[in-house]
Amino acid sequence: MPAPTAIVIGAGFGGLASAIRLSCKGYRVQVLDKLDAPGGRAYVHRQDGFTFDAGPTIITAPHLLEELWTLCGRKFADDITLKRMEPFYRLRFDDGSWFDYSGDEETMRREIARFNPADLPGYERFIEAADQAYRLGFEELGHKSFNRITDLLAALPSMVRMQAWESLYSMVAKYIRDPKLRIVFSFHPLLIGGNPFSVTRVYSLINTLERRWGVHWAMGGTGALVQGLVKLLEERGVDIRLNAPVTRIRVEGRRATGVVLQDGEVLDADIVVSNGDAAWTYRNLIDPHERTHWTDRRIDSRKYSMSLFVWYFGTNRRWEDVPHHMIMLGPRYKELLDDMFRKLKLTDDYSLYLHRPSATDPDVAPPGCDAFYVLAPVPHLGSGTDWQREAEGYRQKIQRTLESTVLPGLGEHIVTSRIMTPQDFHDRLWSHRGAAFGMEPVLLQSAWFRPHNHSEDVRNLYMVGASTHPGAGVPGVLMSARAMAESIPEARDVRHD
Ligand SMILES: Cc1cc2nc3c(=O)[nH]c(=O)nc-3n(C[C@H](O)[C@H](O)[C@H](O)COP(=O)(O)OP(=O)(O)OC[C@H]3O[C@@H](n4cnc5c(N)ncnc54)[C@H](O)[C@@H]3O)c2cc1C
């Protein structure tokens, strides 16, 4: 009997990890992606001698990647060199002061004391609470699929004990008094599309995750991790087909039976896994009459994460005093987040994340040069912004901000440049409303309330990636692949009817 077949739509981290897991379970796997290279949000742009990772740059929880190498009988360290960052990153406030966020407890206490020594005891209590959130959210619930209501009911007592309905910012404010330190300990969910004022306090687990496993840079860039996963798949004989947009998932008798490509080609499969945005997958790839749960109405009534404006640029000089990772906070915090998440308003002020990989890895830029990207969180396309018209003006504004702060004279040194707007998240990555991180991670859109790893509507259809449980971020999507694979039987146990 030939092994059952699986089609994975999408070669993002979630899709590649799923393909490895399914291949290890004995399925014959084919990965399809609409783009001309794997990686999805972790696509790599190479231009004019510079290497720009399009998306993820902060690698945490490397053991989740190592696990995939081990599954394939390989050693992660033979293929990938990870460099631990110290400090993890710098948070720069609008008045020019900064906080170096470190994995070293002594350094952290020194940094806190520079702002407000009276907050040191509160910090210790915050750490204890974050550790508790880590045990619950990461160790206990992160890898579990929430396909059944009983999965939710089993988790409820722990959630109640933790008062999971409380927002992360409220939790931080209980322990920390200094307004700047409150930002330092609450901004993390923004890295995965969450508003610190509305995500559950369970997200304080990110703090523990980083302290426990470190913050790393993959030498060669995040693209080296993608290439590493692709190599594992190639060694297992898994076909990765690029330039292959899937426009329909075939459903017969409420079972997924394969996919249809944009050019009309039909591919059969025993199971289909979508690593595409869940809202897009349901809304655009599955006929409405096949969907009783994820109806267009339900999809449209959900809240979506913010989007991102990203400007990648290379300079013909180096800026040695700029660290690898820097968060540059604007004059407003809560109000800016309200405008972005609730009012869907593109504002004149912003907070930025400035990435300078050549600080750690000179090979990503020609000798004597720096590669950068700067990212501004912005509302998703519900804002009505015409990005084709606005993009260049917005980029210039960000350039002026950088010139007047950390990169004086920048304009004279730019030798290469490209941008990505919310419209690209929509048109290129097929993300509903151009959201960068899928549905917003609020409590009632998490765990059982998030699109299930095993489709609520279609048997043999599985969902993986940022818009499913547990959520966005490289660790999140790797865990979603594990949760998804655990809902799928071993190939030898699949009966062909
Ligand atoms: C700018 C940016 C910075 C980030 N920084 C970090 C960071 O530092 N650390 C971190 O952990 N996370 C970070 N993230 C989040 C992280 O990158 C994502 O959550 C994660 O990479 C998403 O992976 P995924 O597998 O869900 O999907 P994606 O990477 O989105 O991949 C989905 C793939 O599916 C393909 N696809 C979709 N629909 C179809 C279709 N119908 N047919 C064929 N192919 C299809 C797409 O082309 C894409 O390649 C960042 C994200 C962005 C955008």
The ligand as a Tripos MOL2 file, in Angstrom:
@<TRIPOS>MOLECULE
LIG
   53    58     1     0     0
SMALL
NO_CHARGES

@<TRIPOS>ATOM
      1 C1          8.5990   42.2580    9.6780 C.3       1 LIG1
      2 C2          8.3640   41.1210   10.6380 C.ar      1 LIG1
      3 C3          9.2320   40.9280   11.6990 C.ar      1 LIG1
      4 C4          9.0500   39.8540   12.5680 C.ar      1 LIG1
      5 N1          9.9610   39.6550   13.5690 N.ar      1 LIG1
      6 C5          9.8950   38.5250   14.3020 C.ar      1 LIG1
      7 C6         10.9680   38.1780   15.1670 C.ar      1 LIG1
      8 O1         11.9460   38.9090   15.2780 O.2       1 LIG1
      9 N2         10.8800   37.0030   15.8620 N.ar      1 LIG1
     10 C7          9.8170   36.1600   15.7180 C.ar      1 LIG1
     11 O2          9.7950   35.0950   16.3610 O.2       1 LIG1
     12 N3          8.7890   36.4670   14.8990 N.ar      1 LIG1
     13 C8          8.8200   37.6090   14.1700 C.ar      1 LIG1
     14 N4          7.8260   37.9040   13.2820 N.ar      1 LIG1
     15 C9          6.6660   37.0010   13.1870 C.3       1 LIG1
     16 C10         7.0090   35.7520   12.3840 C.3       1 LIG1
     17 O3          7.7930   36.1080   11.2920 O.3       1 LIG1
     18 C11         5.7590   35.0930   11.8560 C.3       1 LIG1
     19 O4          4.7820   34.9330   12.8560 O.3       1 LIG1
     20 C12         6.0720   33.7170   11.2540 C.3       1 LIG1
     21 O5          7.2300   33.7480   10.4610 O.3       1 LIG1
     22 C13         4.8790   33.2940   10.4460 C.3       1 LIG1
     23 O6          5.1230   32.0230    9.9190 O.3       1 LIG1
     24 P1          3.9530   31.1980    9.2570 P.3       1 LIG1
     25 O7          4.4950   29.8360    9.0120 O.co2     1 LIG1
     26 O8          2.7100   31.3000   10.0280 O.co2     1 LIG1
     27 O9          3.5690   31.8840    7.8790 O.3       1 LIG1
     28 P2          4.2370   32.7690    6.7720 P.3       1 LIG1
     29 O10         5.6420   33.0630    7.0440 O.co2     1 LIG1
     30 O11         3.3230   33.8690    6.5240 O.co2     1 LIG1
     31 O12         4.2000   31.7790    5.5190 O.3       1 LIG1
     32 C14         3.0250   31.4600    4.8490 C.3       1 LIG1
     33 C15         3.3950   31.0660    3.4300 C.3       1 LIG1
     34 O13         2.2170   30.6030    2.7760 O.3       1 LIG1
     35 C16         2.2350   31.0580    1.4380 C.3       1 LIG1
     36 N5          0.8510   31.0460    0.9680 N.ar      1 LIG1
     37 C17        -0.2020   31.6640    1.5550 C.ar      1 LIG1
     38 N6         -1.3350   31.3750    0.8960 N.ar      1 LIG1
     39 C18        -0.9700   30.5500   -0.1380 C.ar      1 LIG1
     40 C19        -1.6900   29.9160   -1.1820 C.ar      1 LIG1
     41 N7         -3.0220   29.9920   -1.2790 N.pl3     1 LIG1
     42 N8         -1.0030   29.1750   -2.0900 N.ar      1 LIG1
     43 C20         0.3510   29.0180   -1.9800 C.ar      1 LIG1
     44 N9          1.0720   29.5990   -1.0030 N.ar      1 LIG1
     45 C21         0.4190   30.3490   -0.1030 C.ar      1 LIG1
     46 C22         2.8390   32.4400    1.5240 C.3       1 LIG1
     47 O14         3.4110   32.8010    0.2760 O.3       1 LIG1
     48 C23         3.9090   32.2270    2.5930 C.3       1 LIG1
     49 O15         5.1430   31.8490    2.0090 O.3       1 LIG1
     50 C24         7.9670   38.9740   12.3970 C.ar      1 LIG1
     51 C25         7.0660   39.1860   11.3500 C.ar      1 LIG1
     52 C26         7.2660   40.2270   10.4650 C.ar      1 LIG1
     53 C27         6.3080   40.4040    9.3260 C.3       1 LIG1
@<TRIPOS>BOND
     1     1     2 1
     2     2     3 ar
     3     2    52 ar
     4     3     4 ar
     5     4     5 ar
     6     4    50 ar
     7     5     6 ar
     8     6     7 ar
     9     6    13 1
    10     7     8 2
    11     7     9 ar
    12     9    10 ar
    13    10    11 2
    14    10    12 ar
    15    12    13 ar
    16    13    14 ar
    17    14    15 1
    18    14    50 ar
    19    15    16 1
    20    16    17 1
    21    16    18 1
    22    18    19 1
    23    18    20 1
    24    20    21 1
    25    20    22 1
    26    22    23 1
    27    23    24 1
    28    24    25 2
    29    24    26 1
    30    24    27 1
    31    27    28 1
    32    28    29 2
    33    28    30 1
    34    28    31 1
    35    31    32 1
    36    32    33 1
    37    33    34 1
    38    33    48 1
    39    34    35 1
    40    35    36 1
    41    35    46 1
    42    36    37 ar
    43    36    45 ar
    44    37    38 ar
    45    38    39 ar
    46    39    40 ar
    47    39    45 ar
    48    40    41 1
    49    40    42 ar
    50    42    43 ar
    51    43    44 ar
    52    44    45 ar
    53    46    47 1
    54    46    48 1
    55    48    49 1
    56    50    51 ar
    57    51    52 ar
    58    52    53 1
@<TRIPOS>SUBSTRUCTURE
     1 LIG1         1 GROUP 0 **** ****
